[in-house]
């Protein structure tokens, strides 16, 4: 039996990956070094990660709870501390944040899936996809120490997405908690299967990129620019509107531009 060079490289690398790759830990996310310009905001929360298993979530989300990130995490270089979560299901939840001043707040959150309802003719109208495009999930209210407030509506597939998004239904204003990264082609570096994880075939390698926005549990990062960075933020109030939202963490910091938007690499002169 003859074996092509590609088949040999792929099979040998896959065997090496299976033998040497450690089991991925569901606890912490390490997506780059932590930026010194952001710090986690402590959340008192109303539930633990483990408590989500009995919180009346969908069957799919309940099964995914063991894979939910927790502990000290870094997403897109922004540090978060995931200890107790805010489960936004019915009434509002308020988190006190005395002494907090920041130009940006980055929310690490996600939503549960919901079945699509059909009308009496069996049609889904309007059809907004499984991600329920633009559905009003919640209001995040930033309460300043002088009594004024800033209210931000949070919509599906804009500021937040589902914990397990359908392909092609990502967010317009938020990113998944692990950033995209380049891949080395299989014929150049067969050990890339060990680095990127077993099961990565030559077809994926030939795209030279991995979006990293899929998994058993996906949190979404959304950066909110504070219009009054000089004011003290006394509290964060989360108000449910529809469905279930889970806020895993908040990070506060300063940045001269949108902290989740990559800039173009400047050309180097030769």
KEKE-3310 file (N, C-alpha, C; in steps of 0.2 Angstrom, whole numbers, plus 5000, padded with zeros to 4 digits):
npx = (5004:5003:5007:5004:5014:5008:4998:5006:5013:5002:4996:5006:5009:4997:4997:5007:5002:4991:4998:5006:5000:4993:4978:4966:4963:4948:4947:4955:4957:4970:4974:4985:4998:4994:4987:4994:4986:4973:4962:4954:4937:4930:4917:4902:4892:4879:4878:4888:4900:4898:4885:4877:4873:4861:4853:4842:4844:4846:4846:4857:4866:4867:4874:4886:4892:4903:4914:4915:4924:4934:4941:4957:4958:4963:4959:4960:4971:4967:4964:4954:4944:4936:4925:4912:4897:4886:4870:4858:4842:4829:4824:4832:4850:4862:4878:4890:4902:4913:4923:4928:4935:4936:4941:4936:4926:4926:4916:4913:4904:4889:4875:4861:4854:4839:4824:4817:4802:4787:4774:4756:4756:4768:4779:4794:4794:4799:4813:4827:4838:4846:4854:4846:4846:4848:4839:4833:4842:4846:4848:4862:4867:4876:4880:4884:4893:4888:4874:4869:4866:4871:4864:4865:4859:4859:4861:4857:4870:4875:4881:4883:4883:4878:4881:4886:4888:4880:4888:4894:4886:4891:4896:4893:4898:4905:4918:4923:4930:4943:4956:4958:4970:4986:4990:5002:5007:5003:5013:5025:5027:5024:5022:5013:5001:5002:5003:4992:4981:4974:4967:4966:4965:4973:4965:4960:4972:4977:4970:4977:4973:4965:4949:4945:4933:4924:4918:4914:4909:4907:4912:4909:4917:4914:4917:4914:4914:4917:4908:4910:4924:4930:4921:4916:4912:4899:4891:4886:4872:4862:4850:4837:4830:4825:4826:4841:4855:4873:4885:4901:4913:4920:4931:4941:4949:4961:4962:4968:4961:4948:4949:4948:4949:4959:4973:4980:4995:5009:5018:5034:5049:5060)
npy = (4994:5011:5026:5043:5058:5068:5061:5053:5063:5069:5058:5053:5065:5066:5054:5057:5068:5063:5055:5063:5076:5086:5084:5096:5109:5114:5125:5138:5152:5156:5167:5174:5186:5196:5212:5227:5237:5235:5229:5216:5217:5215:5204:5201:5192:5180:5167:5151:5144:5130:5129:5133:5121:5117:5127:5128:5130:5128:5111:5109:5119:5116:5104:5108:5115:5110:5113:5127:5142:5147:5154:5163:5171:5175:5185:5189:5197:5203:5204:5193:5188:5175:5170:5170:5171:5182:5178:5181:5181:5183:5195:5211:5213:5219:5226:5232:5244:5252:5266:5264:5269:5271:5271:5262:5248:5231:5218:5201:5189:5179:5170:5159:5147:5147:5140:5142:5150:5144:5150:5148:5143:5136:5143:5153:5168:5185:5178:5176:5169:5156:5162:5173:5187:5203:5203:5209:5207:5212:5226:5235:5245:5258:5265:5280:5289:5301:5300:5300:5291:5279:5270:5255:5246:5229:5218:5202:5195:5207:5215:5203:5185:5168:5154:5143:5146:5146:5141:5155:5164:5175:5189:5207:5217:5211:5199:5182:5173:5169:5173:5174:5165:5162:5148:5135:5128:5111:5103:5110:5110:5098:5095:5105:5100:5095:5106:5114:5105:5089:5081:5091:5093:5092:5100:5110:5116:5121:5133:5141:5149:5150:5153:5151:5153:5144:5131:5121:5129:5146:5162:5179:5194:5211:5228:5242:5260:5272:5286:5296:5296:5302:5301:5293:5276:5269:5258:5243:5239:5226:5222:5211:5206:5197:5180:5171:5177:5177:5184:5183:5189:5206:5218:5232:5247:5257:5264:5270:5268:5257:5242:5229:5229:5226:5234:5239:5232:5242:5245:5240:5248:5243)
npz = (5000:4995:5002:5003:5005:5012:5019:5027:5035:5041:5048:5056:5064:5071:5079:5087:5093:5100:5109:5117:5120:5133:5143:5140:5151:5159:5167:5169:5157:5146:5137:5130:5137:5152:5152:5159:5160:5163:5176:5185:5191:5206:5209:5218:5215:5212:5211:5210:5198:5198:5204:5193:5187:5193:5190:5182:5168:5150:5143:5135:5139:5153:5153:5148:5158:5166:5158:5158:5159:5173:5188:5188:5174:5157:5144:5127:5131:5142:5160:5170:5184:5188:5199:5208:5199:5190:5188:5177:5176:5181:5191:5193:5196:5207:5208:5219:5217:5224:5223:5210:5195:5178:5161:5152:5152:5152:5148:5152:5146:5143:5134:5137:5126:5116:5111:5094:5090:5082:5071:5068:5055:5054:5052:5055:5061:5064:5055:5063:5065:5074:5084:5087:5082:5087:5098:5113:5127:5140:5151:5155:5168:5173:5188:5194:5207:5210:5208:5195:5180:5167:5154:5146:5132:5129:5117:5108:5098:5096:5107:5115:5114:5111:5121:5114:5099:5083:5067:5059:5065:5073:5084:5082:5089:5099:5105:5104:5119:5117:5106:5088:5079:5069:5059:5056:5041:5037:5030:5032:5046:5055:5068:5073:5075:5087:5095:5092:5094:5095:5081:5071:5055:5038:5030:5038:5042:5030:5028:5036:5047:5062:5069:5083:5090:5094:5104:5119:5128:5127:5131:5129:5125:5128:5125:5134:5132:5144:5146:5155:5162:5173:5183:5198:5199:5206:5207:5198:5189:5183:5172:5168:5153:5142:5141:5147:5154:5158:5168:5169:5172:5175:5169:5172:5165:5156:5140:5124:5113:5106:5115:5110:5097:5083:5077:5061:5055:5053:5038:5035:5031:5018)
capx = (5000:5007:5005:5007:5018:5003:4995:5011:5014:4996:4995:5012:5008:4991:4999:5011:4998:4987:5002:5010:4996:4990:4971:4965:4960:4942:4947:4957:4959:4976:4974:4990:5000:4989:4989:4994:4981:4966:4962:4947:4932:4927:4910:4899:4888:4873:4879:4894:4900:4895:4878:4874:4871:4855:4849:4836:4846:4844:4849:4864:4870:4869:4879:4892:4894:4909:4919:4915:4930:4933:4947:4960:4958:4966:4956:4963:4976:4963:4963:4947:4944:4929:4924:4905:4894:4879:4865:4853:4836:4822:4825:4839:4856:4866:4885:4893:4909:4915:4930:4930:4935:4939:4939:4933:4923:4925:4911:4914:4897:4886:4868:4859:4851:4832:4821:4814:4795:4784:4768:4752:4758:4774:4785:4797:4793:4804:4818:4833:4843:4847:4857:4841:4849:4846:4835:4835:4843:4847:4851:4868:4866:4882:4878:4889:4892:4884:4867:4868:4867:4872:4861:4866:4855:4863:4857:4860:4874:4878:4885:4883:4881:4876:4887:4888:4885:4880:4893:4892:4881:4895:4893:4895:4902:4909:4922:4924:4935:4949:4957:4960:4978:4988:4992:5007:5004:5005:5019:5030:5028:5019:5021:5008:4995:5003:5003:4985:4977:4973:4961:4967:4967:4976:4961:4960:4979:4978:4967:4982:4971:4959:4945:4945:4927:4920:4919:4908:4907:4910:4910:4910:4920:4911:4920:4910:4918:4914:4907:4912:4929:4932:4917:4917:4907:4897:4888:4884:4865:4861:4842:4835:4824:4823:4831:4846:4862:4877:4890:4906:4918:4921:4938:4941:4955:4961:4965:4967:4956:4944:4954:4947:4950:4966:4976:4984:5002:5012:5023:5041:5053:5066)
capy = (5000:5017:5032:5050:5062:5072:5056:5051:5068:5070:5052:5053:5070:5065:5049:5061:5073:5059:5052:5068:5082:5085:5085:5103:5111:5119:5130:5145:5153:5160:5170:5180:5189:5201:5219:5230:5243:5233:5225:5213:5220:5210:5203:5197:5187:5177:5159:5149:5140:5124:5130:5133:5115:5116:5134:5128:5132:5123:5105:5109:5123:5112:5099:5112:5119:5108:5116:5134:5145:5149:5156:5168:5170:5181:5184:5195:5200:5207:5199:5192:5184:5171:5166:5170:5174:5185:5174:5186:5177:5186:5202:5215:5211:5225:5224:5238:5245:5259:5269:5262:5274:5268:5274:5256:5242:5225:5213:5194:5187:5174:5169:5153:5146:5147:5137:5147:5148:5144:5152:5142:5140:5132:5147:5157:5175:5185:5173:5180:5164:5153:5167:5178:5193:5209:5202:5213:5202:5215:5232:5236:5251:5260:5270:5285:5291:5307:5298:5299:5284:5277:5264:5252:5240:5223:5214:5196:5195:5213:5215:5197:5180:5162:5150:5139:5149:5142:5144:5161:5169:5178:5196:5213:5222:5207:5194:5176:5174:5167:5177:5170:5164:5159:5141:5133:5122:5104:5101:5113:5109:5093:5096:5110:5096:5094:5113:5116:5100:5083:5081:5096:5090:5096:5105:5116:5119:5125:5139:5145:5153:5147:5158:5150:5155:5138:5127:5119:5135:5152:5168:5185:5200:5217:5234:5248:5266:5276:5293:5300:5292:5305:5300:5286:5271:5266:5251:5241:5236:5221:5221:5206:5208:5191:5174:5170:5180:5175:5188:5179:5194:5212:5221:5240:5250:5263:5263:5276:5266:5251:5238:5223:5230:5225:5239:5236:5232:5246:5243:5241:5250:5239)
capz = (5000:4995:5007:5001:5010:5016:5023:5032:5039:5045:5053:5061:5069:5075:5084:5092:5097:5105:5114:5121:5121:5139:5143:5141:5157:5158:5172:5167:5150:5146:5130:5130:5143:5155:5151:5165:5160:5165:5182:5186:5195:5210:5209:5223:5211:5215:5210:5208:5192:5200:5205:5187:5185:5195:5190:5177:5161:5145:5144:5132:5143:5159:5151:5146:5164:5168:5154:5159:5162:5180:5191:5185:5166:5153:5137:5123:5135:5148:5165:5173:5190:5188:5206:5208:5193:5190:5184:5175:5174:5182:5193:5193:5201:5208:5211:5221:5215:5227:5222:5204:5190:5172:5154:5149:5156:5148:5151:5150:5147:5138:5135:5135:5120:5117:5104:5090:5090:5075:5071:5067:5049:5055:5050:5060:5058:5058:5056:5066:5066:5081:5088:5089:5081:5090:5104:5119:5132:5146:5151:5160:5170:5177:5192:5197:5214:5211:5207:5188:5177:5160:5153:5139:5130:5127:5112:5105:5092:5095:5113:5118:5110:5114:5124:5109:5093:5077:5063:5055:5069:5078:5086:5078:5094:5104:5102:5108:5124:5114:5100:5082:5078:5063:5059:5052:5036:5039:5027:5035:5053:5057:5076:5074:5077:5094:5097:5091:5097:5090:5077:5066:5049:5033:5027:5042:5042:5024:5029:5039:5052:5066:5072:5090:5092:5095:5110:5123:5132:5124:5134:5124:5127:5125:5129:5135:5134:5149:5144:5161:5165:5179:5189:5202:5197:5213:5206:5191:5189:5178:5172:5163:5148:5139:5141:5152:5153:5163:5168:5172:5175:5172:5170:5171:5163:5152:5133:5120:5108:5107:5117:5107:5090:5081:5072:5055:5056:5049:5034:5037:5025:5017)
cpx = (5004:5003:5008:5010:5014:5000:5000:5012:5008:4995:5000:5011:5002:4993:5003:5007:4994:4992:5005:5006:4993:4982:4970:4961:4954:4942:4949:4958:4965:4977:4979:4992:4995:4992:4989:4989:4974:4967:4955:4943:4929:4920:4907:4895:4882:4873:4886:4894:4897:4888:4874:4870:4863:4851:4844:4838:4844:4848:4857:4869:4872:4874:4886:4895:4901:4915:4919:4921:4929:4940:4950:4961:4961:4962:4957:4968:4973:4962:4956:4948:4937:4928:4916:4902:4888:4875:4859:4847:4830:4823:4832:4844:4860:4873:4888:4900:4912:4922:4932:4930:4939:4937:4935:4931:4923:4921:4913:4908:4895:4879:4867:4855:4843:4829:4817:4806:4792:4777:4763:4752:4764:4780:4787:4798:4794:4809:4825:4839:4843:4850:4852:4844:4845:4841:4838:4836:4843:4849:4856:4868:4872:4879:4884:4888:4888:4876:4865:4869:4868:4869:4863:4862:4860:4859:4861:4864:4876:4883:4887:4881:4879:4882:4890:4885:4885:4885:4890:4887:4885:4892:4896:4900:4905:4913:4922:4930:4942:4950:4959:4968:4980:4990:4998:5005:5007:5012:5025:5032:5023:5018:5016:5002:4996:5001:4995:4980:4975:4967:4961:4969:4971:4972:4961:4967:4980:4975:4972:4980:4965:4956:4945:4939:4922:4922:4913:4905:4911:4907:4912:4912:4917:4914:4916:4914:4914:4914:4910:4918:4931:4927:4918:4911:4905:4894:4887:4877:4864:4853:4841:4830:4821:4828:4835:4852:4866:4883:4896:4912:4917:4928:4938:4948:4955:4964:4964:4963:4953:4949:4953:4947:4957:4968:4980:4991:5005:5017:5030:5045:5059:5072)
cpy = (5006:5022:5038:5053:5065:5067:5054:5056:5069:5064:5052:5059:5069:5059:5053:5065:5069:5056:5057:5074:5081:5086:5092:5104:5116:5125:5137:5145:5158:5162:5176:5182:5195:5208:5223:5236:5241:5228:5222:5217:5215:5209:5198:5191:5185:5169:5158:5145:5134:5124:5131:5127:5114:5123:5134:5131:5127:5117:5105:5113:5120:5107:5102:5115:5117:5111:5124:5137:5147:5151:5162:5167:5176:5180:5190:5199:5204:5202:5199:5188:5181:5167:5165:5174:5178:5181:5179:5183:5180:5194:5205:5212:5217:5223:5231:5238:5251:5260:5267:5268:5271:5271:5268:5251:5236:5220:5206:5190:5182:5173:5162:5152:5145:5144:5143:5145:5149:5146:5146:5139:5136:5136:5151:5164:5180:5180:5177:5175:5161:5158:5173:5185:5199:5209:5205:5208:5206:5222:5232:5243:5253:5266:5274:5287:5297:5306:5298:5292:5284:5271:5262:5246:5235:5218:5208:5198:5202:5213:5208:5191:5174:5158:5145:5141:5145:5145:5150:5166:5172:5185:5201:5217:5218:5202:5188:5177:5172:5170:5172:5170:5161:5151:5139:5128:5116:5102:5104:5111:5104:5093:5101:5106:5095:5101:5115:5111:5095:5084:5087:5093:5094:5101:5111:5120:5123:5131:5144:5150:5149:5153:5157:5153:5150:5134:5125:5124:5141:5158:5174:5191:5206:5223:5240:5254:5270:5283:5298:5297:5296:5304:5293:5282:5268:5259:5250:5237:5232:5220:5216:5208:5202:5186:5175:5173:5178:5180:5185:5184:5201:5215:5228:5242:5256:5261:5269:5274:5259:5245:5231:5223:5230:5231:5236:5237:5237:5243:5244:5243:5245:5243)
cpz = (5000:4999:5004:5007:5014:5021:5029:5037:5044:5050:5058:5066:5073:5080:5089:5096:5103:5111:5119:5123:5128:5138:5144:5147:5156:5162:5170:5160:5150:5139:5130:5137:5146:5154:5158:5165:5162:5172:5183:5192:5200:5210:5214:5220:5215:5214:5208:5201:5193:5201:5199:5185:5187:5195:5184:5170:5156:5146:5141:5137:5150:5158:5150:5153:5166:5164:5154:5162:5169:5183:5188:5178:5163:5146:5133:5127:5141:5153:5168:5179:5190:5194:5206:5202:5194:5185:5183:5172:5175:5184:5192:5198:5201:5211:5213:5220:5218:5225:5214:5199:5184:5166:5150:5154:5151:5151:5148:5151:5142:5139:5134:5129:5121:5110:5101:5090:5083:5076:5069:5060:5049:5053:5056:5058:5064:5060:5057:5067:5073:5086:5090:5088:5083:5095:5110:5125:5139:5145:5157:5162:5175:5181:5195:5204:5215:5209:5200:5186:5170:5159:5146:5138:5128:5123:5110:5099:5091:5101:5116:5113:5114:5116:5119:5102:5087:5072:5059:5059:5075:5080:5082:5083:5099:5101:5107:5113:5122:5107:5094:5082:5072:5064:5054:5047:5038:5036:5029:5042:5056:5064:5077:5076:5085:5098:5097:5093:5092:5087:5071:5060:5044:5030:5031:5042:5035:5024:5032:5045:5056:5070:5080:5093:5093:5101:5114:5127:5130:5128:5128:5128:5124:5129:5128:5136:5138:5147:5149:5165:5172:5185:5192:5200:5204:5212:5199:5192:5183:5178:5167:5159:5145:5140:5147:5150:5159:5162:5172:5175:5172:5174:5168:5169:5159:5145:5129:5114:5110:5109:5114:5099:5088:5076:5066:5057:5051:5044:5036:5030:5024:5016)
residu = (UNK:UNK:UNK:UNK:UNK:UNK:UNK:UNK:UNK:UNK:UNK:UNK:UNK:UNK:UNK:UNK:UNK:UNK:UNK:UNK:UNK:UNK:UNK:UNK:UNK:UNK:UNK:UNK:UNK:UNK:UNK:UNK:UNK:UNK:UNK:UNK:UNK:UNK:UNK:UNK:UNK:UNK:UNK:UNK:UNK:UNK:UNK:UNK:UNK:UNK:UNK:UNK:UNK:UNK:UNK:UNK:UNK:UNK:UNK:UNK:UNK:UNK:UNK:UNK:UNK:UNK:UNK:UNK:UNK:UNK:UNK:UNK:UNK:UNK:UNK:UNK:UNK:UNK:UNK:UNK:UNK:UNK:UNK:UNK:UNK:UNK:UNK:UNK:UNK:UNK:UNK:UNK:UNK:UNK:UNK:UNK:UNK:UNK:UNK:UNK:UNK:UNK:UNK:UNK:UNK:UNK:UNK:UNK:UNK:UNK:UNK:UNK:UNK:UNK:UNK:UNK:UNK:UNK:UNK:UNK:UNK:UNK:UNK:UNK:UNK:UNK:UNK:UNK:UNK:UNK:UNK:UNK:UNK:UNK:UNK:UNK:UNK:UNK:UNK:UNK:UNK:UNK:UNK:UNK:UNK:UNK:UNK:UNK:UNK:UNK:UNK:UNK:UNK:UNK:UNK:UNK:UNK:UNK:UNK:UNK:UNK:UNK:UNK:UNK:UNK:UNK:UNK:UNK:UNK:UNK:UNK:UNK:UNK:UNK:UNK:UNK:UNK:UNK:UNK:UNK:UNK:UNK:UNK:UNK:UNK:UNK:UNK:UNK:UNK:UNK:UNK:UNK:UNK:UNK:UNK:UNK:UNK:UNK:UNK:UNK:UNK:UNK:UNK:UNK:UNK:UNK:UNK:UNK:UNK:UNK:UNK:UNK:UNK:UNK:UNK:UNK:UNK:UNK:UNK:UNK:UNK:UNK:UNK:UNK:UNK:UNK:UNK:UNK:UNK:UNK:UNK:UNK:UNK:UNK:UNK:UNK:UNK:UNK:UNK:UNK:UNK:UNK:UNK:UNK:UNK:UNK:UNK:UNK:UNK:UNK:UNK:UNK:UNK:UNK:UNK:UNK:UNK:UNK:UNK:UNK:UNK:UNK:UNK:UNK:UNK:UNK:UNK:UNK:UNK:UNK)
# end
